[in-house]
Amino acid sequence: MSLIATIKVELREQVNPARAANAPRFFKAGPGEYAEGDKFIGISVPDTRVVAKKYRDLQLSEVSKLLHSTWHEERLTAIFILVSQFERGTEATRRKCYNLYLTNTKYVNNWDLVDSSASRIVGAFLVDKPERLVVLEKLAHSDLLWERRIAMISTLYYIVILGRADEAIVVAEILLHDKHDLIQKAVGWMLREVGKRVDHSLLCEFLDRHAATMPRTTLRYALEHFTPEKRQYYMSKKAIMETGRRNDQTN
């Protein structure tokens, strides 16, 4: 039996039928939803991590095959293995992992897959690369939802590890008016982390410029650690702008 087949068998030993039944609703895999058609075995993340750790040295060619699986948890296993190899690898190995990741973004196709990997592979690899912002900006302008989320979540590496907000602010500016809920949440989350981990005044400066026009979802995420009074201050700026727009449309 091949290693890929063995991994699939071991994953299925951890199946929870109730989890499999509920997963499509939780991960928005229904008709017309962002993960339409995704399929779930029904395995918890901790159980998936156990299998991934056991096979963490799987050849990258095999990791790629696993990443192409139609089953969500098999792709997640591939992501965990890829992150592990990247973090333990030489510079050459890290580049191979990074390249494999960015050439297969259409398979990194749900928020949990992106959030488990983007900052730890893309953010970490680009940290000392001169093309860092070029790559992040290209991803942020992508038509593919998952690449846009990868761009935003990748900046978490710089926020948490380096205490730096430059990349997050640049990408947030590009994605600020994105129509998709998953991007609005990602932008708000990274802005919140900028205020929490880097410099609260940087977040306030950003909100002073954009609070009135940014999506309400993004604004609410960004304001989570503000005092009630400060939240109300920025939300009122948003409300005033929306009222003005309604009046303009009526007139």
C-alpha positions in Angstrom: 0.0 0.0 0.0 1.3 3.5 -0.9 1.9 6.1 1.8 -0.9 8.2 0.4 -3.3 5.2 0.7 -2.1 4.5 4.2 -2.7 8.1 5.2 -6.2 8.0 3.8 -6.9 4.8 5.7 -5.6 6.2 9.0 -7.7 9.4 8.6 -10.8 7.3 8.1 -10.2 5.5 11.3 -11.0 8.8 13.1 -14.3 9.5 11.3 -17.1 11.0 13.3 -20.4 10.7 11.2 -22.0 13.6 13.1 -19.1 15.9 12.3 -19.2 14.9 8.6 -22.9 15.7 8.5 -22.4 19.2 10.1 -19.2 20.2 8.3 -20.8 21.3 5.0 -23.0 23.8 6.8 -20.1 25.1 9.0 -17.7 25.5 6.1 -20.3 26.9 3.7 -20.2 24.0 1.2 -23.8 24.2 0.1 -25.1 25.3 -3.3 -24.1 28.9 -4.1 -21.8 29.1 -1.1 -18.1 29.9 -1.2 -17.0 26.3 -0.7 -19.7 24.7 -2.8 -19.1 21.0 -3.4 -16.4 20.5 -0.8 -16.6 17.0 0.7 -15.9 16.1 4.3 -14.9 12.8 6.0 -15.7 14.0 9.5 -12.4 14.2 11.4 -11.4 16.7 14.1 -8.5 19.0 13.6 -6.5 17.4 16.5 -6.9 13.9 14.9 -5.9 15.3 11.6 -2.8 16.8 13.1 -1.8 13.5 14.7 -1.8 11.8 11.3 0.0 14.7 9.7 2.7 14.6 12.3 3.2 10.9 11.8 3.8 11.5 8.1 5.5 14.8 8.3 8.4 13.7 6.1 6.2 12.7 3.2 7.8 13.5 -0.2 6.6 16.8 -1.5 5.4 15.1 -4.7 3.1 13.0 -2.5 2.1 16.1 -0.5 1.0 17.7 -3.7 -1.2 14.7 -4.6 -2.8 14.8 -1.2 -3.4 18.5 -1.5 -5.3 17.8 -4.7 -7.8 15.5 -2.9 -11.5 16.2 -3.2 -11.8 15.6 0.6 -11.3 18.6 2.9 -9.5 16.8 5.7 -7.0 15.2 3.3 -6.2 18.6 1.9 -5.8 19.9 5.5 -3.5 17.0 6.3 -1.4 18.0 3.3 -1.3 21.6 4.6 -0.1 20.6 8.0 2.6 18.4 6.5 3.7 21.2 4.2 3.9 23.7 7.1 5.9 21.2 9.1 8.4 20.6 6.3 8.7 24.4 5.6 9.4 25.2 9.3 12.0 22.4 9.7 13.6 22.7 6.3 16.6 24.3 4.7 16.3 27.4 2.6 16.0 25.2 -0.5 13.3 23.1 1.1 11.4 26.2 2.2 11.5 27.6 -1.3 10.1 24.3 -2.7 7.3 24.3 -0.1 6.5 27.9 -0.8 6.4 27.3 -4.6 4.2 24.2 -4.2 1.8 26.2 -2.0 1.5 29.2 -4.4 1.1 27.0 -7.5 -1.8 25.1 -5.8 -3.8 27.9 -4.2 -7.0 26.7 -5.8 -6.8 23.7 -3.5 -6.2 25.8 -0.4 -9.8 26.6 -0.7 -11.4 27.3 2.6 -10.6 29.7 5.5 -9.2 27.0 7.8 -6.8 25.8 5.1 -5.6 29.4 4.5 -5.4 30.4 8.1 -3.4 27.3 9.0 -0.7 28.1 6.5 -0.6 31.5 4.8 1.4 33.3 7.5 3.6 30.3 8.3 4.6 29.7 4.7 4.0 32.8 2.5 4.6 35.4 5.2 7.6 33.6 6.7 9.2 32.8 3.3 8.9 36.4 2.1 10.1 38.1 5.3 13.6 38.9 3.9 12.8 38.8 0.2 12.8 42.1 -1.8 9.8 40.9 -3.8 7.7 40.6 -0.6 5.2 43.5 -1.3 5.0 42.7 -5.0 3.9 39.1 -4.2 1.4 40.2 -1.5 0.0 42.9 -3.7 -0.4 40.5 -6.6 -2.2 38.0 -4.4 -4.4 40.8 -3.0 -5.5 41.8 -6.5 -6.3 38.2 -7.5 -9.7 37.2 -8.8 -9.4 34.0 -6.6 -10.9 34.5 -3.2 -8.4 32.3 -1.5 -5.4 34.2 -2.9 -6.8 37.4 -1.6 -7.3 35.9 1.9 -3.8 34.4 1.7 -2.4 37.9 1.0 -4.1 39.3 4.1 -3.5 36.5 6.5 0.2 36.2 5.4 0.8 39.6 7.0 0.1 38.1 10.5 3.7 36.8 10.4 5.1 40.4 10.4 2.6 41.6 13.0 3.2 38.8 15.5 6.9 37.9 14.9 8.3 41.2 13.9 5.9 43.7 15.5 5.6 45.4 12.2 2.4 46.6 10.5 3.7 47.9 7.1 2.6 44.9 5.0 -0.7 44.6 6.8 -1.6 48.2 6.1 -0.7 48.0 2.4 -2.7 44.8 1.9 -5.6 46.1 4.0 -5.8 49.3 1.8 -6.1 47.1 -1.3 -8.7 44.8 0.1 -10.6 47.3 2.2 -13.7 47.4 -0.1 -13.7 43.8 -1.1 -17.3 42.5 -1.3 -16.7 39.1 0.1 -17.4 38.4 3.8 -14.4 36.2 4.2 -12.1 39.0 3.1 -13.9 41.7 5.1 -13.4 39.5 8.2 -9.7 38.8 7.4 -9.0 42.5 6.9 -10.7 43.4 10.2 -8.9 40.7 12.0 -5.4 41.8 10.8 -6.3 45.4 11.6 -7.3 44.4 15.1 -4.0 42.6 15.5 -2.1 45.6 14.4 -3.8 47.6 17.1 -3.3 44.9 19.7 0.3 43.8 19.0 2.0 46.6 17.1 0.7 50.1 17.8 -2.8 51.1 18.8 -2.3 54.5 17.3 -1.6 53.0 13.8 -5.0 51.3 13.9 -6.7 54.6 15.0 -5.0 56.5 12.2 -6.2 53.9 9.7 -9.8 54.1 11.1 -9.7 57.9 11.1 -9.1 57.7 7.4 -11.5 54.8 6.5 -14.0 54.0 9.2 -16.8 56.0 7.5 -16.5 54.0 4.2 -15.2 50.6 5.1 -17.5 47.6 5.3 -19.3 47.3 8.6 -18.0 43.7 9.1 -14.4 44.8 8.8 -15.0 47.7 11.1 -16.6 45.6 13.8 -13.7 43.1 13.7 -11.1 45.9 13.9 -12.9 47.5 16.9 -13.1 44.3 19.1 -10.6 45.5 21.6 -11.7 49.1 21.8 -13.6 50.6 24.7 -17.4 50.9 24.2 -17.0 54.6 23.9 -14.3 54.4 21.2 -16.3 51.7 19.3 -19.3 53.9 19.3 -17.2 56.8 18.1 -16.1 54.9 15.0 -19.4 53.2 14.4 -21.1 56.5 14.4 -18.8 57.8 11.7 -20.0 54.8 9.6 -23.6 55.4 10.4 -23.4 59.1 9.4 -21.9 58.1 6.1 -24.6 55.5 5.4 -27.3 58.0 6.3 -25.9 60.5 3.9 -25.8 58.0 1.1 -29.4 57.0 1.7 -30.4 60.7 1.7 -28.5 61.2 -1.6 -30.3 58.3 -3.2 -33.7 59.5 -2.0 -33.1 63.0 -3.4 
